[in-house]
Amino acid sequence: MRKGFTRRPQDDSPAVQAKNYITPGGLKRLKEEHRFLLIKDRPAVAEVVAWAASNGDRSENADYQYAKRRLRQIDGRIRLLSKRIEAAEVMDPEAPRSGLRATKAYFGATVLYTNAAGVEREVSIVGTDEVDLDRNHVSWVSPSGPRVNAVV
């Protein structure tokens, strides 16, 4: 086989290394999820894997196969959370701002804006790990995040 057709292992890191801005509350939620997965969820699934493996033939054991798949998913999420927490740069939205910065939208601000159809909407500008449209949390890198210019 020619060297050009061999597969190289892919790196786990994202292609673009951007700052991972996050609020203190968002970082706390990431750490809580990471801790839950490590302390509660992963040991419970590992116990199911051990039980299912003790039942015999693993090739036809659905409990074993599904538990192993879930264990891989949990491990992947733990790896992702570890990297995101490590790269997190906490930005305090409560920090005082003065001058021109007080009139502009910034990370952590709650803003009111009007879209092209004339509909007003109030959103909070947060980090990429904290986006939740049900709570009107918009990422600072989303198209609508940087365009907002009125502070509530």
DSSP file (Angstrom, degrees, kcal/mol; ACC not computed):
  #  RESIDUE AA STRUCTURE BP1 BP2  ACC     N-H-->O    O-->H-N    N-H-->O    O-->H-N    TCO  KAPPA ALPHA  PHI   PSI    X-CA   Y-CA   Z-CA
    1    1 A M              0   0    0      0, 0.0     2,-0.1     0, 0.0     5,-0.0   0.000 360.0 360.0 360.0 138.6    0.0    0.0    0.0
    2    2 A R    >   -     0   0    0      1,-0.1     3,-1.5     3,-0.0     4,-0.3  -0.401 360.0-121.5 -74.4 150.8    1.3    3.4   -0.9
    3    3 A K  G >  S+     0   0    0      1,-0.3     3,-1.2     2,-0.2    -1,-0.1   0.780 107.3  66.9 -63.6 -27.3    2.1    5.8    1.9
    4    4 A G  G 3  S+     0   0    0      1,-0.2    -1,-0.3     3,-0.0    -2,-0.0   0.690  99.1  51.6 -67.9 -19.0   -0.4    8.4    0.6
    5    5 A F  G <  S+     0   0    0     -3,-1.5    -1,-0.2     2,-0.1     2,-0.2   0.414  82.9 109.7-100.9   1.6   -3.3    6.1    1.4
    6    6 A T  S <  S-     0   0    0     -3,-1.2     2,-0.4    -4,-0.3    -3,-0.0  -0.505  70.7-118.7 -78.1 148.7   -2.5    5.4    5.0
    7    7 A R        -     0   0    0     -2,-0.2    -1,-0.1     3,-0.0    -2,-0.1  -0.725  20.7-150.6 -92.3 131.0   -4.7    7.0    7.6
    8    8 A R        -     0   0    0     -2,-0.4     2,-0.1     1,-0.0     0, 0.0  -0.795  27.4-106.7 -96.9 141.2   -3.2    9.4   10.1
    9    9 A P        -     0   0    0      0, 0.0     2,-0.3     0, 0.0    -1,-0.0  -0.429  36.6-124.5 -65.8 139.7   -4.7    9.7   13.5
   10   10 A Q        -     0   0    0     -2,-0.1     2,-0.2     1,-0.1    -3,-0.0  -0.611  19.8-115.4 -87.9 146.0   -6.7   12.9   14.0
   11   11 A D        -     0   0    0     -2,-0.3    -1,-0.1     1,-0.1     4,-0.0  -0.523  13.6-137.6 -76.3 144.7   -6.0   15.3   16.8
   12   12 A D  S    S+     0   0    0     -2,-0.2    -1,-0.1     2,-0.0    -2,-0.0   0.654  74.6  99.0 -76.6 -16.1   -8.7   15.8   19.4
   13   13 A S  S    S-     0   0    0      1,-0.1    -2,-0.1     2,-0.1     4,-0.1  -0.396  84.8 -99.8 -75.5 150.3   -8.2   19.5   19.6
   14   14 A P        -     0   0    0      0, 0.0    -1,-0.1     0, 0.0    -2,-0.0  -0.272  28.0-119.3 -64.9 155.9  -10.5   21.8   17.6
   15   15 A A  S    S+     0   0    0      1,-0.1     2,-0.6     2,-0.0    -2,-0.1   0.880 101.6  49.2 -65.0 -39.5   -9.3   23.2   14.3
   16   16 A V  S    S-     0   0    0      2,-0.0     2,-1.2     0, 0.0    -1,-0.1  -0.905  75.7-149.9-107.1 121.6   -9.5   26.8   15.4
   17   17 A Q        +     0   0    0     -2,-0.6     2,-0.2    -4,-0.1     3,-0.0  -0.733  33.7 162.1 -90.6  92.7   -7.9   27.7   18.7
   18   18 A A        -     0   0    0     -2,-1.2     2,-0.1     1,-0.1    -2,-0.0  -0.658  47.8 -84.2-105.2 165.1  -10.1   30.6   19.9
   19   19 A K        -     0   0    0     -2,-0.2     2,-0.9     1,-0.1    69,-0.1  -0.440  33.3-140.1 -65.6 140.0  -10.4   32.0   23.4
   20   20 A N  E     -a   88   0A   0     67,-0.8    69,-2.6    -2,-0.1     2,-0.1  -0.663  26.0-173.0-102.8  75.1  -13.0   30.1   25.5
   21   21 A Y  E     +a   89   0A   0     -2,-0.9   107,-0.4    67,-0.2   108,-0.4  -0.456  11.4 167.3 -68.5 140.7  -14.6   33.0   27.2
   22   22 A I  E     -a   90   0A   0     67,-1.6    69,-2.6   105,-0.1    -2,-0.0  -0.992  34.3-116.8-154.6 149.0  -17.0   31.9   29.9
   23   23 A T     >  -     0   0    0     -2,-0.3     4,-2.3    67,-0.2     5,-0.2  -0.463  36.1-109.2 -81.0 161.2  -18.9   33.4   32.8
   24   24 A P  H  > S+     0   0    0      0, 0.0     4,-1.9     0, 0.0     5,-0.1   0.888 121.3  50.8 -57.9 -38.7  -18.2   32.2   36.4
   25   25 A G  H  > S+     0   0    0      2,-0.2     4,-2.0     1,-0.2     5,-0.1   0.880 109.0  51.0 -66.2 -38.3  -21.6   30.5   36.4
   26   26 A G  H  > S+     0   0    0      2,-0.2     4,-2.1     1,-0.2    -1,-0.2   0.893 109.6  49.5 -66.2 -40.3  -20.9   28.8   33.1
   27   27 A L  H  X S+     0   0    0     -4,-2.3     4,-2.4     1,-0.2    -1,-0.2   0.890 108.9  53.3 -65.2 -38.9  -17.6   27.5   34.4
   28   28 A K  H  X S+     0   0    0     -4,-1.9     4,-2.3    -5,-0.2    -2,-0.2   0.915 108.5  49.6 -61.6 -43.2  -19.2   26.2   37.5
   29   29 A R  H  X S+     0   0    0     -4,-2.0     4,-2.3     2,-0.2    -2,-0.2   0.897 110.5  50.3 -64.2 -40.0  -21.8   24.3   35.5
   30   30 A L  H  X S+     0   0    0     -4,-2.1     4,-2.5     1,-0.2    -2,-0.2   0.922 111.9  47.6 -62.6 -43.7  -19.1   22.7   33.3
   31   31 A K  H  X S+     0   0    0     -4,-2.4     4,-2.5     2,-0.2    -2,-0.2   0.880 110.8  51.6 -65.4 -37.7  -17.2   21.6   36.4
   32   32 A E  H  X S+     0   0    0     -4,-2.3     4,-2.5     2,-0.2    -1,-0.2   0.914 111.3  46.9 -65.3 -42.3  -20.3   20.2   38.0
   33   33 A E  H  X S+     0   0    0     -4,-2.3     4,-2.5     2,-0.2    -2,-0.2   0.921 112.7  50.1 -64.3 -43.1  -21.1   18.2   34.9
   34   34 A H  H  X S+     0   0    0     -4,-2.5     4,-2.1     1,-0.2    -2,-0.2   0.923 112.7  46.4 -59.8 -46.0  -17.5   17.0   34.7
   35   35 A R  H  X S+     0   0    0     -4,-2.5     4,-2.8     2,-0.2     5,-0.4   0.901 111.4  52.0 -64.9 -42.0  -17.6   15.9   38.4
   36   36 A F  H  X>S+     0   0    0     -4,-2.5     4,-2.4     1,-0.2     5,-1.9   0.925 110.7  47.9 -60.7 -45.5  -20.9   14.2   37.9
   37   37 A L  I  <>S+     0   0    0     -4,-2.5     5,-2.6     3,-0.2    -1,-0.2   0.905 116.8  43.0 -63.4 -40.8  -19.7   12.2   35.0
   38   38 A L  I  <5S+     0   0    0     -4,-2.1    -2,-0.2    -5,-0.2    -1,-0.2   0.895 125.2  30.7 -71.7 -40.4  -16.5   11.2   36.8
   39   39 A I  I  <5S+     0   0    0     -4,-2.8    -3,-0.2    -5,-0.2    -2,-0.2   0.851 134.4  13.0 -92.5 -37.3  -18.0   10.3   40.2
   40   40 A K  I  X5S+     0   0    0     -4,-2.4     4,-1.6    -5,-0.4    -3,-0.2   0.870 124.0  39.8-106.5 -58.9  -21.6    9.1   39.5
   41   41 A D  I  ><S+     0   0    0     -5,-1.9     4,-2.3     1,-0.2     5,-0.2   0.933 113.8  47.5 -69.2 -50.4  -22.3    8.3   35.8
   42   42 A R  H  ><S+     0   0    0     -5,-2.6     4,-2.6    -6,-0.3     5,-0.2   0.922 112.5  48.3 -62.3 -46.0  -19.0    6.6   34.7
   43   43 A P  H  > S+     0   0    0      0, 0.0     4,-1.8     0, 0.0    -1,-0.2   0.881 111.5  51.7 -61.6 -35.4  -18.7    4.2   37.7
   44   44 A A  H  X S+     0   0    0     -4,-1.6     4,-1.6     2,-0.2    -2,-0.2   0.922 113.1  43.8 -65.8 -43.5  -22.4    3.2   37.3
   45   45 A V  H  X S+     0   0    0     -4,-2.3     4,-2.4     1,-0.2    -1,-0.2   0.880 110.8  54.9 -69.7 -37.1  -21.9    2.4   33.6
   46   46 A A  H  X S+     0   0    0     -4,-2.6     4,-2.2    -5,-0.2    -1,-0.2   0.862 106.2  52.9 -62.7 -34.8  -18.6    0.6   34.3
   47   47 A E  H  X S+     0   0    0     -4,-1.8     4,-2.3     2,-0.2    -1,-0.2   0.892 108.3  49.5 -66.1 -40.1  -20.5   -1.6   36.8
   48   48 A V  H  X S+     0   0    0     -4,-1.6     4,-3.0     2,-0.2     5,-0.2   0.898 109.7  52.2 -64.8 -40.4  -23.1   -2.5   34.1
   49   49 A V  H  X S+     0   0    0     -4,-2.4     4,-2.5     2,-0.2    -2,-0.2   0.928 110.4  47.8 -61.6 -44.8  -20.3   -3.3   31.7
   50   50 A A  H  X S+     0   0    0     -4,-2.2     4,-1.5     2,-0.2    -2,-0.2   0.912 113.6  47.3 -63.0 -42.8  -18.7   -5.7   34.3
   51   51 A W  H  < S+     0   0    0     -4,-2.3     4,-0.5     1,-0.2    -2,-0.2   0.935 113.7  47.3 -62.9 -46.5  -22.0   -7.3   35.0
   52   52 A A  H >< S+     0   0    0     -4,-3.0     3,-1.0     1,-0.2     4,-0.2   0.864 109.5  53.8 -65.8 -35.7  -22.8   -7.8   31.3
   53   53 A A  H >< S+     0   0    0     -4,-2.5     3,-1.2     1,-0.2    -1,-0.2   0.836 102.8  57.8 -66.9 -31.9  -19.3   -9.2   30.6
   54   54 A S  T 3< S+     0   0    0     -4,-1.5    -1,-0.2     1,-0.2    -2,-0.2   0.628  90.4  74.7 -74.1 -11.3  -19.8  -11.8   33.3
   55   55 A N  T <  S-     0   0    0     -3,-1.0     2,-0.4    -4,-0.5    -1,-0.2   0.601 103.2-121.0 -78.2 -10.7  -22.9  -13.1   31.5
   56   56 A G  S <  S+     0   0    0     -3,-1.2    -1,-0.2    -4,-0.2     5,-0.1  -0.919  78.8  56.2 118.8-136.6  -20.9  -14.8   28.8
   57   57 A D        -     0   0    0     -2,-0.4     3,-0.5     1,-0.2     4,-0.1  -0.129  52.8-171.2 -48.6 108.4  -20.7  -14.4   25.1
   58   58 A R  S >  S+     0   0    0      1,-0.2     3,-0.8     2,-0.2     7,-0.2   0.733  76.1  68.7 -78.0 -22.9  -20.0  -10.7   24.5
   59   59 A S  T 3  S+     0   0    0      1,-0.2    -1,-0.2     5,-0.1    -2,-0.1   0.797 113.0  29.6 -69.3 -26.7  -20.6  -10.8   20.7
   60   60 A E  T 3  S+     0   0    0     -3,-0.5     2,-0.9     5,-0.0    -1,-0.2   0.196  93.4 109.0-114.9  15.0  -24.3  -11.4   21.2
   61   61 A N    <>  -     0   0    0     -3,-0.8     4,-2.2     1,-0.2     5,-0.1  -0.806  43.6-175.1 -98.0 101.4  -24.7   -9.5   24.5
   62   62 A A  H  > S+     0   0    0     -2,-0.9     4,-2.8     1,-0.2     5,-0.3   0.865  83.1  57.3 -65.8 -37.1  -26.7   -6.3   23.8
   63   63 A D  H  > S+     0   0    0      1,-0.2     4,-2.1     2,-0.2    -1,-0.2   0.926 109.9  45.3 -58.6 -44.0  -26.3   -5.1   27.4
   64   64 A Y  H  > S+     0   0    0    -12,-0.2     4,-2.5     2,-0.2    -2,-0.2   0.936 114.1  47.8 -65.2 -47.3  -22.6   -5.3   27.1
   65   65 A Q  H  X S+     0   0    0     -4,-2.2     4,-2.0     1,-0.2    -2,-0.2   0.913 115.0  44.2 -63.7 -44.2  -22.4   -3.6   23.7
   66   66 A Y  H  X S+     0   0    0     -4,-2.8     4,-2.4     2,-0.2    -1,-0.2   0.881 113.7  50.6 -69.7 -37.4  -24.7   -0.7   24.7
   67   67 A A  H  X S+     0   0    0     -4,-2.1     4,-2.3    -5,-0.3    -2,-0.2   0.903 110.4  49.5 -67.0 -40.1  -23.0   -0.2   28.0
   68   68 A K  H  X S+     0   0    0     -4,-2.5     4,-2.2     2,-0.2    -2,-0.2   0.905 111.2  50.0 -63.6 -40.6  -19.6   -0.1   26.3
   69   69 A R  H  X S+     0   0    0     -4,-2.0     4,-2.1     2,-0.2    -2,-0.2   0.930 111.6  48.0 -62.5 -45.1  -20.9    2.4   23.7
   70   70 A R  H  X S+     0   0    0     -4,-2.4     4,-2.5     1,-0.2    -2,-0.2   0.883 109.4  53.8 -63.5 -38.1  -22.3    4.6   26.6
   71   71 A L  H  X S+     0   0    0     -4,-2.3     4,-2.5     1,-0.2    -1,-0.2   0.898 108.0  49.7 -63.5 -40.5  -19.0    4.3   28.4
   72   72 A R  H  X S+     0   0    0     -4,-2.2     4,-2.2     2,-0.2    -2,-0.2   0.895 110.6  50.7 -64.4 -39.4  -17.1    5.6   25.3
   73   73 A Q  H  X S+     0   0    0     -4,-2.1     4,-2.2     2,-0.2    -2,-0.2   0.916 111.2  47.7 -64.0 -43.1  -19.6    8.5   25.0
   74   74 A I  H  X S+     0   0    0     -4,-2.5     4,-2.6     2,-0.2    -2,-0.2   0.922 111.4  50.5 -63.8 -44.4  -19.0    9.4   28.7
   75   75 A D  H  X S+     0   0    0     -4,-2.5     4,-2.3     1,-0.2    -1,-0.2   0.890 110.4  50.3 -61.8 -39.3  -15.3    9.2   28.2
   76   76 A G  H  X S+     0   0    0     -4,-2.2     4,-2.4     2,-0.2    -1,-0.2   0.909 111.3  47.8 -64.1 -42.6  -15.5   11.5   25.2
   77   77 A R  H  X S+     0   0    0     -4,-2.2     4,-2.9     2,-0.2     5,-0.2   0.892 110.3  52.1 -66.0 -39.9  -17.6   14.0   27.0
   78   78 A I  H  X S+     0   0    0     -4,-2.6     4,-2.5     2,-0.2    -2,-0.2   0.919 110.3  48.8 -62.0 -43.2  -15.2   13.9   30.0
   79   79 A R  H  X S+     0   0    0     -4,-2.3     4,-2.1     2,-0.2    -2,-0.2   0.925 112.9  47.6 -61.0 -45.2  -12.2   14.6   27.6
   80   80 A L  H  X S+     0   0    0     -4,-2.4     4,-2.6     1,-0.2    -2,-0.2   0.935 112.9  47.6 -62.3 -47.4  -14.1   17.5   26.0
   81   81 A L  H  X S+     0   0    0     -4,-2.9     4,-2.8     1,-0.2     5,-0.3   0.896 109.4  54.1 -62.6 -40.1  -15.1   19.0   29.3
   82   82 A S  H  X S+     0   0    0     -4,-2.5     4,-2.2    -5,-0.2    -1,-0.2   0.925 111.9  44.2 -59.4 -44.8  -11.5   18.7   30.6
   83   83 A K  H  X S+     0   0    0     -4,-2.1     4,-2.0     2,-0.2    -2,-0.2   0.901 114.2  49.0 -67.7 -40.9  -10.2   20.6   27.6
   84   84 A R  H  X S+     0   0    0     -4,-2.6     4,-0.5     2,-0.2    -2,-0.2   0.885 113.1  47.1 -66.9 -38.5  -12.9   23.3   27.7
   85   85 A I  H >< S+     0   0    0     -4,-2.8     3,-0.7    -5,-0.2    -1,-0.2   0.906 112.3  50.4 -68.2 -41.0  -12.3   23.8   31.5
   86   86 A E  H 3< S+     0   0    0     -4,-2.2    -2,-0.2    -5,-0.3    -1,-0.2   0.871 115.4  42.3 -63.6 -37.8   -8.6   24.0   31.0
   87   87 A A  H 3< S+     0   0    0     -4,-2.0   -67,-0.8    -5,-0.1    -1,-0.2   0.464  88.2 124.7 -88.7  -2.0   -8.9   26.5   28.2
   88   88 A A  E <<  -a   20   0A   0     -3,-0.7     2,-0.5    -4,-0.5   -67,-0.2  -0.323  43.2-164.1 -65.8 136.9  -11.6   28.6   29.9
   89   89 A E  E     -a   21   0A   0    -69,-2.6   -67,-1.6    -2,-0.1     2,-0.3  -0.936  19.6-139.5-120.1 104.6  -10.9   32.3   30.4
   90   90 A V  E     -a   22   0A   0     -2,-0.5     2,-0.5   -69,-0.2   -67,-0.2  -0.470  17.6-168.9 -73.3 126.0  -13.4   33.6   33.0
   91   91 A M        -     0   0    0    -69,-2.6     3,-0.0    -2,-0.3    -2,-0.0  -0.971  15.7-140.4-115.9 124.9  -14.8   37.0   32.2
   92   92 A D    >   -     0   0    0     -2,-0.5     3,-1.3     1,-0.2   -69,-0.1  -0.756  10.1-166.9 -88.6 112.0  -16.8   38.7   34.9
   93   93 A P  T 3  S+     0   0    0      0, 0.0    -1,-0.2     0, 0.0    13,-0.0   0.669  85.8  64.2 -71.7 -14.0  -19.8   40.4   33.4
   94   94 A E  T 3  S+     0   0    0      2,-0.1     3,-0.1    -3,-0.0    14,-0.0   0.520  72.9 119.0 -85.8  -5.7  -20.3   42.3   36.7
   95   95 A A  S <  S-     0   0    0     -3,-1.3     2,-0.0     1,-0.1    -4,-0.0  -0.363  75.2-103.5 -62.0 137.8  -17.0   44.2   36.4
   96   96 A P        -     0   0    0      0, 0.0     2,-0.4     0, 0.0    -1,-0.1  -0.329  37.0-163.4 -65.8 143.4  -17.6   48.0   36.2
   97   97 A R        -     0   0    0     -3,-0.1     2,-0.3     5,-0.1     0, 0.0  -0.956   6.7-173.4-126.8 146.1  -17.3   49.6   32.8
   98   98 A S    >   +     0   0    0     -2,-0.4     3,-1.1     4,-0.0     4,-0.2  -0.899  45.1   2.7-136.2 165.3  -16.8   53.3   32.1
   99   99 A G  G >  S-     0   0    0     -2,-0.3     3,-1.0     1,-0.2     4,-0.5  -0.334 125.8  -8.0  65.6-137.0  -16.7   55.6   29.1
  100  100 A L  G >> S+     0   0    0      1,-0.3     3,-1.2     2,-0.2     4,-0.6   0.829 131.6  62.9 -64.2 -34.4  -17.4   54.2   25.7
  101  101 A R  G <4 S+     0   0    0     -3,-1.1     3,-0.4     1,-0.3    -1,-0.3   0.773  95.5  61.4 -63.7 -25.1  -17.3   50.6   27.0
  102  102 A A  G <4 S+     0   0    0     -3,-1.0    -1,-0.3    -4,-0.2    -2,-0.2   0.718 105.8  46.0 -74.7 -20.2  -20.4   51.4   29.1
  103  103 A T  T <4 S+     0   0    0     -3,-1.2    48,-0.3    -4,-0.5     2,-0.2   0.509 102.5  77.5 -99.8  -5.6  -22.5   52.2   26.1
  104  104 A K  S  < S-     0   0    0     -4,-0.6     2,-0.2    -3,-0.4    45,-0.1  -0.676  87.0-103.3-102.9 157.0  -21.4   49.2   24.0
  105  105 A A        +     0   0    0     43,-0.4     2,-0.3    -2,-0.2    -2,-0.1  -0.543  47.6 175.7 -73.4 144.6  -22.5   45.6   24.2
  106  106 A Y    >   -     0   0    0     -2,-0.2     3,-2.1    -4,-0.1    19,-0.3  -0.893  40.4 -63.9-144.9 170.7  -20.0   43.3   25.8
  107  107 A F  T 3  S+     0   0    0     -2,-0.3    19,-0.2     1,-0.3     3,-0.1  -0.408 122.2  17.2 -61.4 127.6  -19.5   39.8   27.0
  108  108 A G  T 3  S+     0   0    0     17,-2.8    -1,-0.3     1,-0.3    18,-0.1   0.310  94.7 132.9  92.6  -7.5  -22.0   39.0   29.7
  109  109 A A    <   -     0   0    0     -3,-2.1    16,-2.6    15,-0.1     2,-0.6  -0.413  53.7-136.3 -76.9 152.0  -24.3   41.9   29.0
  110  110 A T  E     -B  124   0B   0     14,-0.2    42,-1.8    -2,-0.1     2,-0.3  -0.954  34.9-177.8-103.9 122.3  -28.0   41.7   28.8
  111  111 A V  E     -BC 123 151B   0     12,-3.2    12,-2.4    -2,-0.6     2,-0.5  -0.857  26.3-143.5-126.3 155.7  -29.1   43.7   25.8
  112  112 A L  E     +B  122   0B   0     38,-0.9     2,-0.3    -2,-0.3    10,-0.2  -0.977  30.5 167.1-116.8 125.6  -32.3   44.7   24.0
  113  113 A Y  E     -B  121   0B   0      8,-2.6     8,-2.7    -2,-0.5     2,-0.5  -0.931  30.5-131.3-137.8 163.6  -32.3   44.9   20.2
  114  114 A T  E     -B  120   0B   0     -2,-0.3     6,-0.2     6,-0.2    -2,-0.0  -0.956  22.5-144.9-115.5 128.7  -34.7   45.1   17.3
  115  115 A N    >   -     0   0    0      4,-2.2     3,-1.8    -2,-0.5     6,-0.0  -0.179  38.8 -86.1 -83.6-176.4  -34.4   42.8   14.4
  116  116 A A  T 3  S+     0   0    0      1,-0.3    -1,-0.1     2,-0.1    -2,-0.0   0.770 128.2  55.9 -62.8 -27.4  -35.1   43.7   10.7
  117  117 A A  T 3  S-     0   0    0      2,-0.1    -1,-0.3     1,-0.0     3,-0.1   0.486 119.8-108.8 -84.3  -2.5  -38.8   42.9   11.2
  118  118 A G  S <  S+     0   0    0     -3,-1.8     2,-0.5     1,-0.3    -2,-0.1   0.581  71.0 143.0  88.0  11.0  -39.1   45.3   14.0
  119  119 A V        -     0   0    0      1,-0.0    -4,-2.2     2,-0.0    -1,-0.3  -0.742  44.4-137.5 -88.5 126.2  -39.4   42.7   16.8
  120  120 A E  E     -B  114   0B   0     -2,-0.5     2,-0.3    -6,-0.2    -6,-0.2  -0.590  24.3-179.1 -82.8 144.7  -37.7   43.5   20.0
  121  121 A R  E     -B  113   0B   0     -8,-2.7    -8,-2.6    -2,-0.2     2,-0.5  -0.998  19.7-146.6-145.5 138.9  -35.7   40.8   21.8
  122  122 A E  E     +B  112   0B   0     -2,-0.3     2,-0.3   -10,-0.2   -10,-0.2  -0.927  29.2 166.1-108.2 125.2  -33.7   40.7   25.0
  123  123 A V  E     -B  111   0B   0    -12,-2.4   -12,-3.2    -2,-0.5     2,-0.4  -0.917  31.5-132.4-134.6 159.6  -30.7   38.4   25.1
  124  124 A S  E     -Bd 110 137B   0     12,-2.6    14,-3.0    -2,-0.3     2,-0.7  -0.944  22.0-133.0-110.9 136.3  -27.6   37.8   27.2
  125  125 A I  E     + d   0 138B   0    -16,-2.6   -17,-2.8    -2,-0.4    14,-0.2  -0.807  42.4 156.8 -92.9 117.2  -24.2   37.5   25.5
  126  126 A V  E     - d   0 139B   0     12,-2.8    14,-1.8    -2,-0.7  -105,-0.1  -0.665  41.8 -72.7-131.0-178.7  -22.4   34.5   26.9
  127  127 A G    >   -     0   0    0     12,-0.2     3,-1.4    -2,-0.2     4,-0.3  -0.226  47.5-102.9 -75.6 168.5  -19.7   32.0   26.0
  128  128 A T  G >  S+     0   0    0   -107,-0.4     3,-0.5     1,-0.3    11,-0.1   0.762 120.6  55.0 -65.9 -25.9  -20.0   29.2   23.4
  129  129 A D  G 3  S+     0   0    0   -108,-0.4    -1,-0.3     1,-0.2  -107,-0.1   0.562 106.9  52.0 -82.6  -7.5  -20.4   26.6   26.1
  130  130 A E  G <  S+     0   0    0     -3,-1.4    -1,-0.2     8,-0.0    -2,-0.2   0.356  72.5 136.2-110.4   4.1  -23.3   28.5   27.7
  131  131 A V    <   +     0   0    0     -3,-0.5     2,-0.2    -4,-0.3     7,-0.2  -0.310  17.0 159.5 -60.8 129.1  -25.6   29.0   24.7
  132  132 A D  B > > -E  137   0B   0      5,-1.3     5,-2.5     1,-0.1     3,-0.9  -0.771  22.8-169.5-152.7 101.7  -29.3   28.3   25.5
  133  133 A L  G > 5S+     0   0    0      1,-0.3     3,-0.9    -2,-0.2    -1,-0.1   0.770  87.6  63.2 -68.0 -25.5  -31.9   29.8   23.2
  134  134 A D  G 3 5S+     0   0    0      1,-0.2    -1,-0.3     2,-0.1    -2,-0.0   0.827 110.9  38.9 -66.1 -29.8  -34.7   28.9   25.6
  135  135 A R  G < 5S-     0   0    0     -3,-0.9    -1,-0.2     2,-0.1    -2,-0.2   0.304 118.8-112.9 -99.4   7.3  -33.1   31.2   28.2
  136  136 A N  T < 5 +     0   0    0     -3,-0.9   -12,-2.6     1,-0.2     2,-0.6   0.879  63.9 151.8  60.4  42.6  -32.2   33.8   25.5
  137  137 A H  E   < -dE 124 132B   0     -5,-2.5    -5,-1.3   -14,-0.2     2,-0.4  -0.928  23.4-170.7-104.1 118.9  -28.4   33.2   25.9
  138  138 A V  E     -d  125   0B   0    -14,-3.0   -12,-2.8    -2,-0.6     2,-0.1  -0.877  24.0-112.0-113.2 140.3  -26.6   34.0   22.7
  139  139 A S  E >   -d  126   0B   0     -2,-0.4     3,-1.0   -14,-0.2     6,-0.3  -0.359  17.2-128.6 -69.7 147.9  -22.9   33.2   22.0
  140  140 A W  T 3  S+     0   0    0    -14,-1.8    -1,-0.1     1,-0.2   -13,-0.1   0.661 111.4  50.2 -70.2 -14.9  -20.5   36.1   21.6
  141  141 A V  T 3  S+     0   0    0      4,-0.1    -1,-0.2     5,-0.0   -14,-0.1   0.432  87.0 106.9-101.3  -0.8  -19.3   34.5   18.4
  142  142 A S  S X  S-     0   0    0     -3,-1.0     3,-0.6     1,-0.1    -4,-0.0  -0.355  85.4-108.8 -72.9 159.6  -22.8   34.1   16.9
  143  143 A P  T 3> S+     0   0    0      0, 0.0     4,-0.5     0, 0.0    -1,-0.1   0.843 119.5  44.2 -59.1 -33.8  -23.8   36.4   14.1
  144  144 A S  H 3> S+     0   0    0      1,-0.1     4,-0.9     2,-0.1    -4,-0.1   0.700 100.1  73.5 -84.9 -17.8  -26.3   38.3   16.3
  145  145 A G  H X4 S+     0   0    0     -3,-0.6     3,-0.6    -6,-0.3    -1,-0.1   0.959 101.3  36.0 -61.3 -56.4  -23.9   38.6   19.3
  146  146 A P  H 34 S+     0   0    0      0, 0.0    -1,-0.2     0, 0.0   -41,-0.1   0.739 111.2  62.4 -73.2 -20.8  -21.4   41.2   18.0
  147  147 A R  H 3< S+     0   0    0     -4,-0.5    -2,-0.2     2,-0.0     2,-0.2   0.732  77.6 100.2 -77.0 -21.7  -24.0   43.2   16.1
  148  148 A V    <<  +     0   0    0     -4,-0.9   -43,-0.4    -3,-0.6   -35,-0.1  -0.454  40.9 165.7 -67.2 131.7  -26.0   44.1   19.2
  149  149 A N        +     0   0    0     -2,-0.2     2,-0.5   -45,-0.1    -1,-0.1   0.324  43.0  87.4-133.9   9.5  -25.1   47.6   20.4
  150  150 A A        -     0   0    0    -38,-0.1   -38,-0.9   -46,-0.1     2,-0.4  -0.950  61.2-149.8-114.7 124.1  -27.8   48.7   22.9
  151  151 A V  B      C  111   0B   0     -2,-0.5   -40,-0.2   -48,-0.3   -46,-0.1  -0.750 360.0 360.0 -93.3 134.5  -27.2   47.9   26.5
  152  152 A V              0   0    0    -42,-1.8   -41,-0.1    -2,-0.4    -1,-0.1   0.456 360.0 360.0 -80.8 360.0  -30.3   47.3   28.8
